[in-house]
């Protein structure tokens, strides 16, 4: 059975021979593996209790290995503040773990020959809302009496008032025990067991333990507040689908040429300009929004401002010295994005050249942090159905992006003049990125300006600040630019 990741599906395990490993994107907060059960065809009950695999199956994360040419970020820290920064980073990392980890990432092992039936995936409840647990049942041979129990840690369990010949203990508590001489009666009680979380949390989880004699099954309970969707009206043409965004600084002749080239092909498309020049010039025209910033606020501050004003589903990022050409077909990028709803960013080529990269990240241990390698022209594979496009982790400064996805990641305003790859590093694991070679934009000839060059080529201190930021914010030990 094919299961769509966009649907809520409950899978129930019964009379199957399989091995189950359950993971979650939310991290982990249990230190040991938990045993869960997968049932086989009914047979004699086991005589010995099964133990979960040894802890050696779950080695703790160790230090990552830095390449020879990698920059050790700790060396970029100011000597007089290094110890203090390391302590503050450790505190922030622990808080990050609390916010992002959950029992839902616990590794669950499935021992064989169990008579227990239960949901193994897809059981989701709203916080503090009673929800029936689907698929609970016992499949056991004839006995004079049957006793099962369920235990949870973040909620309470309830079932029906028992019929004659059955007993229930712990109704409305975290441990529920049911006993009956009739298997049919017991399964009726199990079919009406509900779970209610005890505290309000928008996204967390619980582990439910289901026991019968020497058998134990553990299954996950996802506790999640449903989110209303945020939808964009695509309208009827490209003007209601895409906004062009750019950031300018001391380059008004280049900006005017860019705007003229845009209007040659897209007369009515909205253009948003973030401008942090020292002596701002007025930019006028239909469908142009010109936002003046305090001087020299930097590259990412301007990106944040421009993108914050976008109201269309997509925005197209361009540099202020680019030129639209016959090959700058925004519609082609939109077509690829609409056909692949899981894509967030789609890059093109500049002057016929594609720049893209992959990011290889190893988490490392808690004290030293992770290792990052930016591999130029690294890609994973072609985008299905689009052989001219490839899945990557980062692209050039000419890209179409989903507005809501880019806004969630954001552009760190601490990065002023050395900034581009950092957006994709911050978005690693949350942004799906691809690059396509069939849509391109031109690049204007370089104009020498002494005033602009002073800012275009920042001092070494800016590079050091960026490395310090990676050390603290991204919890990195080292980084290699390849």
C-alpha positions as CSV (number, residue, x, y, z in Angstrom):
1,X,0.0,0.0,0.0
2,X,1.4,3.4,-1.0
3,X,1.1,5.9,1.8
4,X,1.2,9.6,1.0
5,X,3.2,11.8,3.3
6,X,0.5,14.4,2.9
7,X,-2.2,12.2,4.5
8,X,-2.8,11.1,8.0
9,X,-2.7,7.3,7.9
10,X,-3.0,4.8,10.7
11,X,-1.2,1.6,10.2
12,X,-2.1,-1.4,12.4
13,X,0.2,-4.3,13.0
14,X,-1.4,-7.7,13.2
15,X,-0.4,-11.2,12.1
16,X,2.5,-9.9,10.1
17,X,6.2,-10.9,9.9
18,X,8.3,-7.8,9.8
19,X,10.9,-5.6,11.6
20,X,10.0,-2.1,12.5
21,X,12.2,0.9,13.1
22,X,10.3,4.1,13.8
23,X,11.9,7.5,13.6
24,X,10.6,11.1,13.7
25,X,11.8,14.5,12.5
26,X,11.4,15.9,16.0
27,X,14.6,14.6,17.6
28,X,14.8,12.4,20.7
29,X,14.6,12.6,24.4
30,X,14.7,9.0,25.5
31,X,18.1,7.6,26.2
32,X,17.4,3.9,25.6
33,X,15.7,2.0,22.8
34,X,12.1,0.9,23.5
35,X,10.7,-2.5,22.5
36,X,7.6,-2.7,20.3
37,X,6.0,-5.8,19.0
38,X,4.9,-7.1,15.6
39,X,2.6,-10.1,15.7
40,X,3.1,-13.4,13.9
41,X,0.4,-15.9,13.2
42,X,-1.1,-17.2,16.5
43,X,0.8,-20.0,18.2
44,X,1.9,-21.0,21.7
45,X,2.7,-18.1,23.9
46,X,6.4,-17.4,24.5
47,X,7.9,-18.9,27.6
48,X,10.6,-16.3,28.1
49,X,10.4,-12.5,28.1
50,X,12.1,-10.9,25.1
51,X,14.6,-8.2,25.8
52,X,15.2,-5.2,23.5
53,X,18.5,-5.1,21.6
54,X,21.5,-4.0,23.6
55,X,22.5,-0.4,23.9
56,X,25.4,-0.9,21.6
57,X,22.8,-0.7,18.7
58,X,22.4,3.0,19.6
59,X,25.9,4.5,19.9
60,X,25.9,8.1,21.1
61,X,27.0,10.6,18.5
62,X,30.7,11.2,18.5
63,X,32.9,14.0,17.3
64,X,32.7,14.8,13.6
65,X,35.9,14.8,11.5
66,X,37.1,18.0,10.0
67,X,38.8,17.9,6.6
68,X,42.5,19.0,6.5
69,X,41.6,22.3,4.7
70,X,38.6,23.1,6.9
71,X,38.5,26.2,9.0
72,X,38.4,25.5,12.7
73,X,35.8,28.0,13.9
74,X,37.0,28.0,17.5
75,X,40.2,29.7,16.3
76,X,38.2,32.6,15.0
77,X,36.8,33.5,18.5
78,X,38.3,36.5,20.4
79,X,40.7,35.0,22.9
80,X,39.4,37.2,25.7
81,X,35.8,36.0,25.2
82,X,36.2,32.5,23.9
83,X,35.4,30.7,27.2
84,X,32.3,32.8,27.8
85,X,31.0,32.3,24.2
86,X,31.5,28.5,24.5
87,X,29.5,28.4,27.7
88,X,26.7,30.5,26.2
89,X,26.6,28.4,23.1
90,X,26.2,25.2,25.2
91,X,23.3,26.8,27.1
92,X,21.5,27.8,23.9
93,X,22.1,24.4,22.4
94,X,20.5,22.7,25.3
95,X,17.4,25.0,25.0
96,X,17.4,24.2,21.3
97,X,17.2,20.5,22.1
98,X,14.3,21.0,24.5
99,X,12.4,22.9,21.7
100,X,13.1,20.4,18.9
101,X,13.3,16.9,20.5
102,X,10.5,14.5,21.3
103,X,9.9,11.0,22.3
104,X,8.6,10.5,18.8
105,X,12.1,9.9,17.6
106,X,12.8,7.0,20.0
107,X,14.0,3.9,18.3
108,X,11.3,1.2,18.6
109,X,12.3,-2.4,18.1
110,X,9.7,-5.1,17.1
111,X,10.2,-8.5,18.7
112,X,8.4,-11.4,17.1
113,X,5.4,-13.7,18.0
114,X,3.2,-11.2,19.9
115,X,-0.6,-11.5,20.2
116,X,-1.0,-7.7,20.5
117,X,-2.5,-5.5,17.8
118,X,-2.0,-1.8,17.9
119,X,-1.4,1.3,15.6
120,X,2.3,1.5,14.6
121,X,2.1,4.8,12.7
122,X,-0.2,7.7,12.1
123,X,-2.0,7.9,15.5
124,X,-2.4,11.7,16.0
125,X,-4.4,13.6,18.6
126,X,-5.1,17.2,19.3
127,X,-3.9,18.5,22.6
128,X,-6.2,17.9,25.5
129,X,-8.8,16.3,23.2
130,X,-10.1,12.7,23.8
131,X,-9.4,10.5,20.8
132,X,-10.1,6.8,20.3
133,X,-6.9,4.7,19.8
134,X,-7.6,2.7,16.6
135,X,-6.9,-0.9,16.1
136,X,-6.2,-2.1,19.7
137,X,-7.0,-5.8,20.1
138,X,-5.7,-9.0,21.6
139,X,-5.3,-12.2,19.6
140,X,-4.5,-15.0,22.0
141,X,-5.3,-18.7,22.5
142,X,-8.0,-19.8,24.9
143,X,-7.4,-18.9,28.5
144,X,-9.5,-18.8,31.6
145,X,-8.8,-15.1,32.0
146,X,-7.2,-12.3,29.9
147,X,-5.5,-9.3,31.4
148,X,-4.0,-6.4,29.5
149,X,-2.7,-3.0,30.5
150,X,-1.9,0.3,28.9
151,X,0.5,3.0,30.2
152,X,1.2,6.5,29.0
153,X,3.2,9.4,30.6
154,X,1.7,12.6,29.1
155,X,-2.0,11.8,29.2
156,X,-4.8,9.7,30.6
157,X,-6.7,6.6,29.2
158,X,-10.4,5.8,29.3
159,X,-12.7,3.0,28.1
160,X,-16.3,1.8,28.5
161,X,-17.7,0.9,31.9
162,X,-17.1,-2.9,31.9
163,X,-19.8,-5.4,31.2
164,X,-20.6,-8.3,33.5
165,X,-17.6,-10.6,33.8
166,X,-15.0,-7.8,33.1
167,X,-13.0,-5.5,35.4
168,X,-11.4,-2.1,34.6
169,X,-8.9,-0.4,36.8
170,X,-7.5,3.1,36.3
171,X,-10.2,4.6,34.1
172,X,-9.2,8.3,33.6
173,X,-5.6,7.7,34.7
174,X,-2.3,7.2,33.0
175,X,-2.4,3.4,33.6
176,X,-5.4,1.4,32.5
177,X,-5.8,-2.3,33.3
178,X,-8.6,-4.5,31.8
179,X,-9.5,-8.1,32.7
180,X,-12.1,-10.4,31.4
181,X,-12.8,-14.1,31.0
182,X,-14.2,-13.4,27.5
183,X,-11.7,-12.4,24.8
184,X,-14.6,-10.8,22.8
185,X,-15.5,-8.6,25.8
186,X,-11.9,-7.6,26.3
187,X,-11.5,-6.6,22.7
188,X,-14.7,-4.5,22.9
189,X,-13.2,-2.6,25.8
190,X,-9.9,-2.2,23.9
191,X,-11.9,-0.9,20.9
192,X,-13.2,2.0,23.1
193,X,-9.9,3.0,24.7
194,X,-9.3,6.8,24.3
195,X,-6.3,8.9,24.9
196,X,-6.3,12.5,26.2
197,X,-3.1,14.5,26.7
198,X,-2.9,16.2,30.1
199,X,-1.1,19.4,29.1
200,X,-1.4,21.8,26.2
201,X,1.5,21.6,23.7
202,X,1.3,22.5,20.0
203,X,3.6,19.7,18.9
204,X,4.9,16.9,21.1
205,X,4.4,13.2,21.6
206,X,3.9,10.3,24.0
207,X,4.8,6.6,24.0
208,X,2.0,4.2,24.9
209,X,3.0,0.8,26.4
210,X,0.5,-2.1,25.7
211,X,1.1,-5.2,27.8
212,X,-0.2,-8.8,28.0
213,X,1.6,-11.4,30.0
214,X,5.2,-11.3,28.9
215,X,4.5,-9.3,25.8
216,X,4.9,-5.6,25.5
217,X,4.3,-3.3,22.6
218,X,5.2,0.4,22.5
219,X,3.6,2.7,20.0
220,X,3.9,6.5,19.4
221,X,1.2,9.1,20.0
222,X,1.6,12.3,18.1
223,X,0.1,15.3,19.9
224,X,-0.3,18.1,17.5
225,X,-2.4,21.3,17.2
226,X,-3.7,21.4,13.6
227,X,-2.6,24.4,11.6
228,X,-4.9,26.2,9.2
229,X,-3.3,26.4,5.8
230,X,-1.9,29.6,4.4
231,X,-2.8,29.7,0.7
232,X,-1.9,32.1,-2.0
233,X,-4.3,33.0,-4.8
234,X,-2.3,32.4,-8.0
235,X,-4.7,34.6,-10.0
236,X,-4.7,34.4,-13.8
237,X,-1.2,35.5,-14.9
238,X,2.4,35.9,-13.9
239,X,1.8,39.3,-12.3
240,X,-0.3,37.8,-9.6
241,X,2.0,34.8,-9.1
242,X,5.5,36.4,-8.8
243,X,7.1,39.5,-7.4
244,X,10.6,40.5,-8.4
245,X,12.8,41.5,-5.5
246,X,16.3,43.1,-5.4
247,X,18.6,45.0,-3.0
248,X,20.6,48.0,-4.2
249,X,23.6,49.9,-2.8
250,X,25.4,52.7,-4.6
251,X,24.5,51.2,-8.0
252,X,21.7,53.3,-9.5
253,X,22.8,53.2,-13.1
254,X,22.9,49.4,-12.9
255,X,19.5,49.3,-11.1
256,X,17.9,51.5,-13.8
257,X,19.2,49.2,-16.6
258,X,17.8,46.2,-14.7
259,X,14.4,47.9,-14.4
260,X,14.3,48.7,-18.1
261,X,15.1,45.1,-19.0
262,X,12.3,43.9,-16.7
263,X,9.8,46.2,-18.3
264,X,10.8,45.0,-21.8
265,X,9.5,41.5,-20.9
266,X,7.2,42.0,-17.9
267,X,5.4,45.3,-18.2
268,X,3.1,45.0,-15.1
269,X,5.0,42.7,-12.7
270,X,5.6,44.1,-9.2
271,X,9.2,45.0,-8.3
272,X,10.3,45.6,-4.8
273,X,13.6,47.4,-4.1
274,X,15.4,47.5,-0.8
275,X,17.9,50.4,-0.8
276,X,20.5,51.2,1.8
277,X,22.6,53.7,-0.2
278,X,24.1,56.7,1.5
279,X,22.4,59.3,-0.7
280,X,19.2,57.6,-1.9
281,X,17.8,58.5,-5.3
282,X,14.1,58.3,-5.9
283,X,13.0,55.4,-8.0
284,X,9.6,55.9,-9.6
285,X,7.4,54.0,-12.0
286,X,4.3,51.8,-12.1
287,X,4.4,48.6,-10.0
288,X,7.6,49.6,-8.2
289,X,8.0,49.7,-4.4
290,X,11.1,51.4,-3.3
291,X,12.0,51.1,0.4
292,X,14.8,53.3,1.8
293,X,16.8,51.8,4.6
294,X,19.4,53.3,7.0
295,X,22.7,53.4,5.1
296,X,24.9,50.3,4.7
297,X,22.7,47.9,6.6
298,X,23.9,45.1,4.4
299,X,22.9,42.4,2.0
300,X,20.7,40.2,4.2
301,X,18.9,43.1,6.0
302,X,17.9,44.3,2.5
303,X,16.7,40.8,1.5
304,X,14.6,40.5,4.7
305,X,13.0,43.9,4.0
306,X,12.2,43.1,0.4
307,X,10.8,39.6,1.0
308,X,8.8,40.8,4.0
309,X,6.7,43.0,1.6
310,X,5.9,40.2,-0.9
311,X,2.2,39.2,-1.1
312,X,2.5,36.7,-4.0
313,X,3.1,33.0,-3.7
314,X,6.6,33.3,-5.2
315,X,9.3,35.9,-5.4
316,X,12.1,36.1,-7.9
317,X,15.4,37.2,-6.4
318,X,17.8,39.1,-8.7
319,X,20.9,41.2,-8.2
320,X,20.7,44.9,-9.1
321,X,23.3,44.4,-11.9
322,X,21.5,41.6,-13.7
323,X,19.7,42.0,-17.1
324,X,16.5,40.3,-18.3
325,X,16.9,38.6,-21.7
326,X,14.8,36.4,-24.0
327,X,15.9,33.5,-21.8
328,X,14.6,34.9,-18.6
329,X,11.3,33.0,-18.6
330,X,9.9,33.3,-15.2
331,X,6.9,31.2,-16.3
332,X,9.2,28.3,-16.9
333,X,10.4,28.4,-13.3
334,X,6.8,28.7,-12.0
335,X,5.9,25.7,-14.1
336,X,8.6,23.5,-12.4
337,X,7.6,24.8,-8.9
338,X,3.9,24.1,-9.4
339,X,4.6,20.6,-10.7
340,X,6.8,19.9,-7.6
341,X,4.9,21.3,-4.6
342,X,7.7,20.1,-2.2
343,X,10.2,22.4,-3.8
344,X,11.0,25.7,-2.0
345,X,13.7,27.3,-4.0
346,X,14.6,26.9,-7.7
347,X,17.7,28.6,-9.2
348,X,18.6,29.4,-12.8
349,X,21.8,30.4,-14.5
350,X,23.5,33.8,-14.8
351,X,25.2,34.6,-18.0
352,X,24.8,31.0,-19.1
353,X,26.6,29.7,-16.1
354,X,25.1,27.7,-13.3
355,X,26.3,28.1,-9.7
356,X,25.0,25.6,-7.2
357,X,26.3,23.5,-4.3
358,X,25.5,20.7,-1.9
359,X,26.0,20.9,1.9
360,X,27.4,17.9,3.7
361,X,26.7,18.2,7.4
362,X,27.8,15.9,10.2
363,X,26.1,16.7,13.5
364,X,29.1,15.8,15.8
365,X,28.9,15.7,19.5
366,X,27.3,18.2,21.9
367,X,30.5,19.9,23.1
368,X,32.4,20.5,19.8
369,X,29.5,20.8,17.4
370,X,29.1,19.7,13.8
371,X,31.2,19.8,10.6
372,X,30.0,21.5,7.4
373,X,31.3,21.1,3.9
374,X,30.0,23.3,1.1
375,X,30.8,21.4,-2.1
376,X,30.6,23.6,-5.2
377,X,28.7,22.0,-8.1
378,X,27.6,19.2,-5.8
379,X,24.2,17.8,-6.7
380,X,22.2,14.8,-5.8
381,X,20.3,13.7,-8.9
382,X,17.9,15.1,-11.6
383,X,14.5,16.4,-10.7
384,X,12.1,13.7,-11.8
385,X,10.4,14.7,-15.0
386,X,12.9,17.6,-15.5
387,X,16.3,16.3,-16.8
388,X,17.5,19.9,-17.1
389,X,17.1,20.4,-13.4
390,X,18.9,18.9,-10.4
391,X,18.3,18.7,-6.7
392,X,21.0,20.6,-4.7
393,X,21.3,22.5,-1.4
394,X,22.1,26.0,-2.6
395,X,21.9,28.1,-5.8
396,X,23.0,31.4,-7.4
397,X,21.5,34.8,-6.6
398,X,18.9,34.3,-9.3
399,X,16.2,32.1,-7.9
400,X,12.5,31.7,-7.6
401,X,11.3,30.9,-4.0
402,X,8.1,30.2,-2.2
403,X,7.5,33.3,-0.1
404,X,6.3,31.5,3.0
405,X,9.2,29.0,3.0
406,X,11.9,31.7,2.6
407,X,10.3,33.9,5.3
408,X,10.4,31.0,7.8
409,X,14.1,30.6,7.3
410,X,14.9,34.3,7.0
411,X,18.1,36.1,6.1
412,X,20.3,36.8,9.1
413,X,20.9,40.6,9.2
414,X,24.1,40.1,11.1
415,X,25.6,39.1,7.7
416,X,26.1,42.4,5.9
417,X,28.6,42.0,3.0
418,X,29.7,38.4,3.1
419,X,26.4,36.6,2.7
420,X,24.6,34.2,0.4
421,X,25.4,30.5,1.2
422,X,24.4,31.2,4.8
423,X,20.7,31.4,3.9
424,X,20.9,27.9,2.5
425,X,22.9,26.7,5.5
426,X,20.2,28.0,7.9
427,X,17.6,26.3,5.7
428,X,19.3,23.0,5.4
429,X,16.8,20.3,6.3
430,X,13.8,22.6,5.8
431,X,14.3,23.9,2.2
432,X,14.1,21.7,-0.8
433,X,16.3,23.3,-3.4
434,X,16.8,22.6,-7.1
435,X,18.7,24.3,-10.0
436,X,17.6,24.4,-13.7
437,X,19.8,25.3,-16.7
438,X,17.0,26.2,-19.1
439,X,16.2,29.6,-17.6
440,X,18.9,32.3,-17.4
441,X,19.5,36.0,-16.8
442,X,22.2,38.3,-18.1
443,X,24.9,40.1,-16.1
444,X,25.9,43.7,-16.8
445,X,29.5,44.6,-17.4
446,X,31.3,45.5,-14.2
447,X,31.6,49.3,-13.6
448,X,34.5,50.3,-11.5
449,X,33.5,52.6,-8.6
450,X,36.0,53.4,-5.9
451,X,33.3,54.1,-3.3
452,X,31.4,50.9,-4.0
453,X,34.6,48.8,-4.1
454,X,35.4,49.8,-0.5
455,X,32.2,48.0,0.6
456,X,32.3,45.3,-2.1
457,X,35.6,43.9,-0.7
458,X,35.2,43.9,3.1
459,X,38.1,43.6,5.6
460,X,39.2,40.4,7.2
461,X,37.3,41.3,10.4
462,X,34.0,40.6,8.4
463,X,35.2,37.1,7.6
464,X,36.1,36.5,11.2
465,X,32.7,37.7,12.3
466,X,31.0,35.3,9.9
467,X,33.0,32.4,11.2
468,X,32.2,33.3,14.8
469,X,28.5,33.4,13.8
470,X,28.7,29.9,12.3
471,X,30.4,28.7,15.5
472,X,27.7,29.9,17.8
473,X,24.5,30.1,15.8
474,X,24.9,26.9,13.7
475,X,26.8,25.0,16.5
476,X,29.6,24.2,14.1
477,X,33.1,23.0,14.9
478,X,34.5,23.6,11.4
479,X,33.6,24.5,7.9
480,X,35.1,23.8,4.5
481,X,34.3,25.7,1.4
482,X,35.0,23.5,-1.6
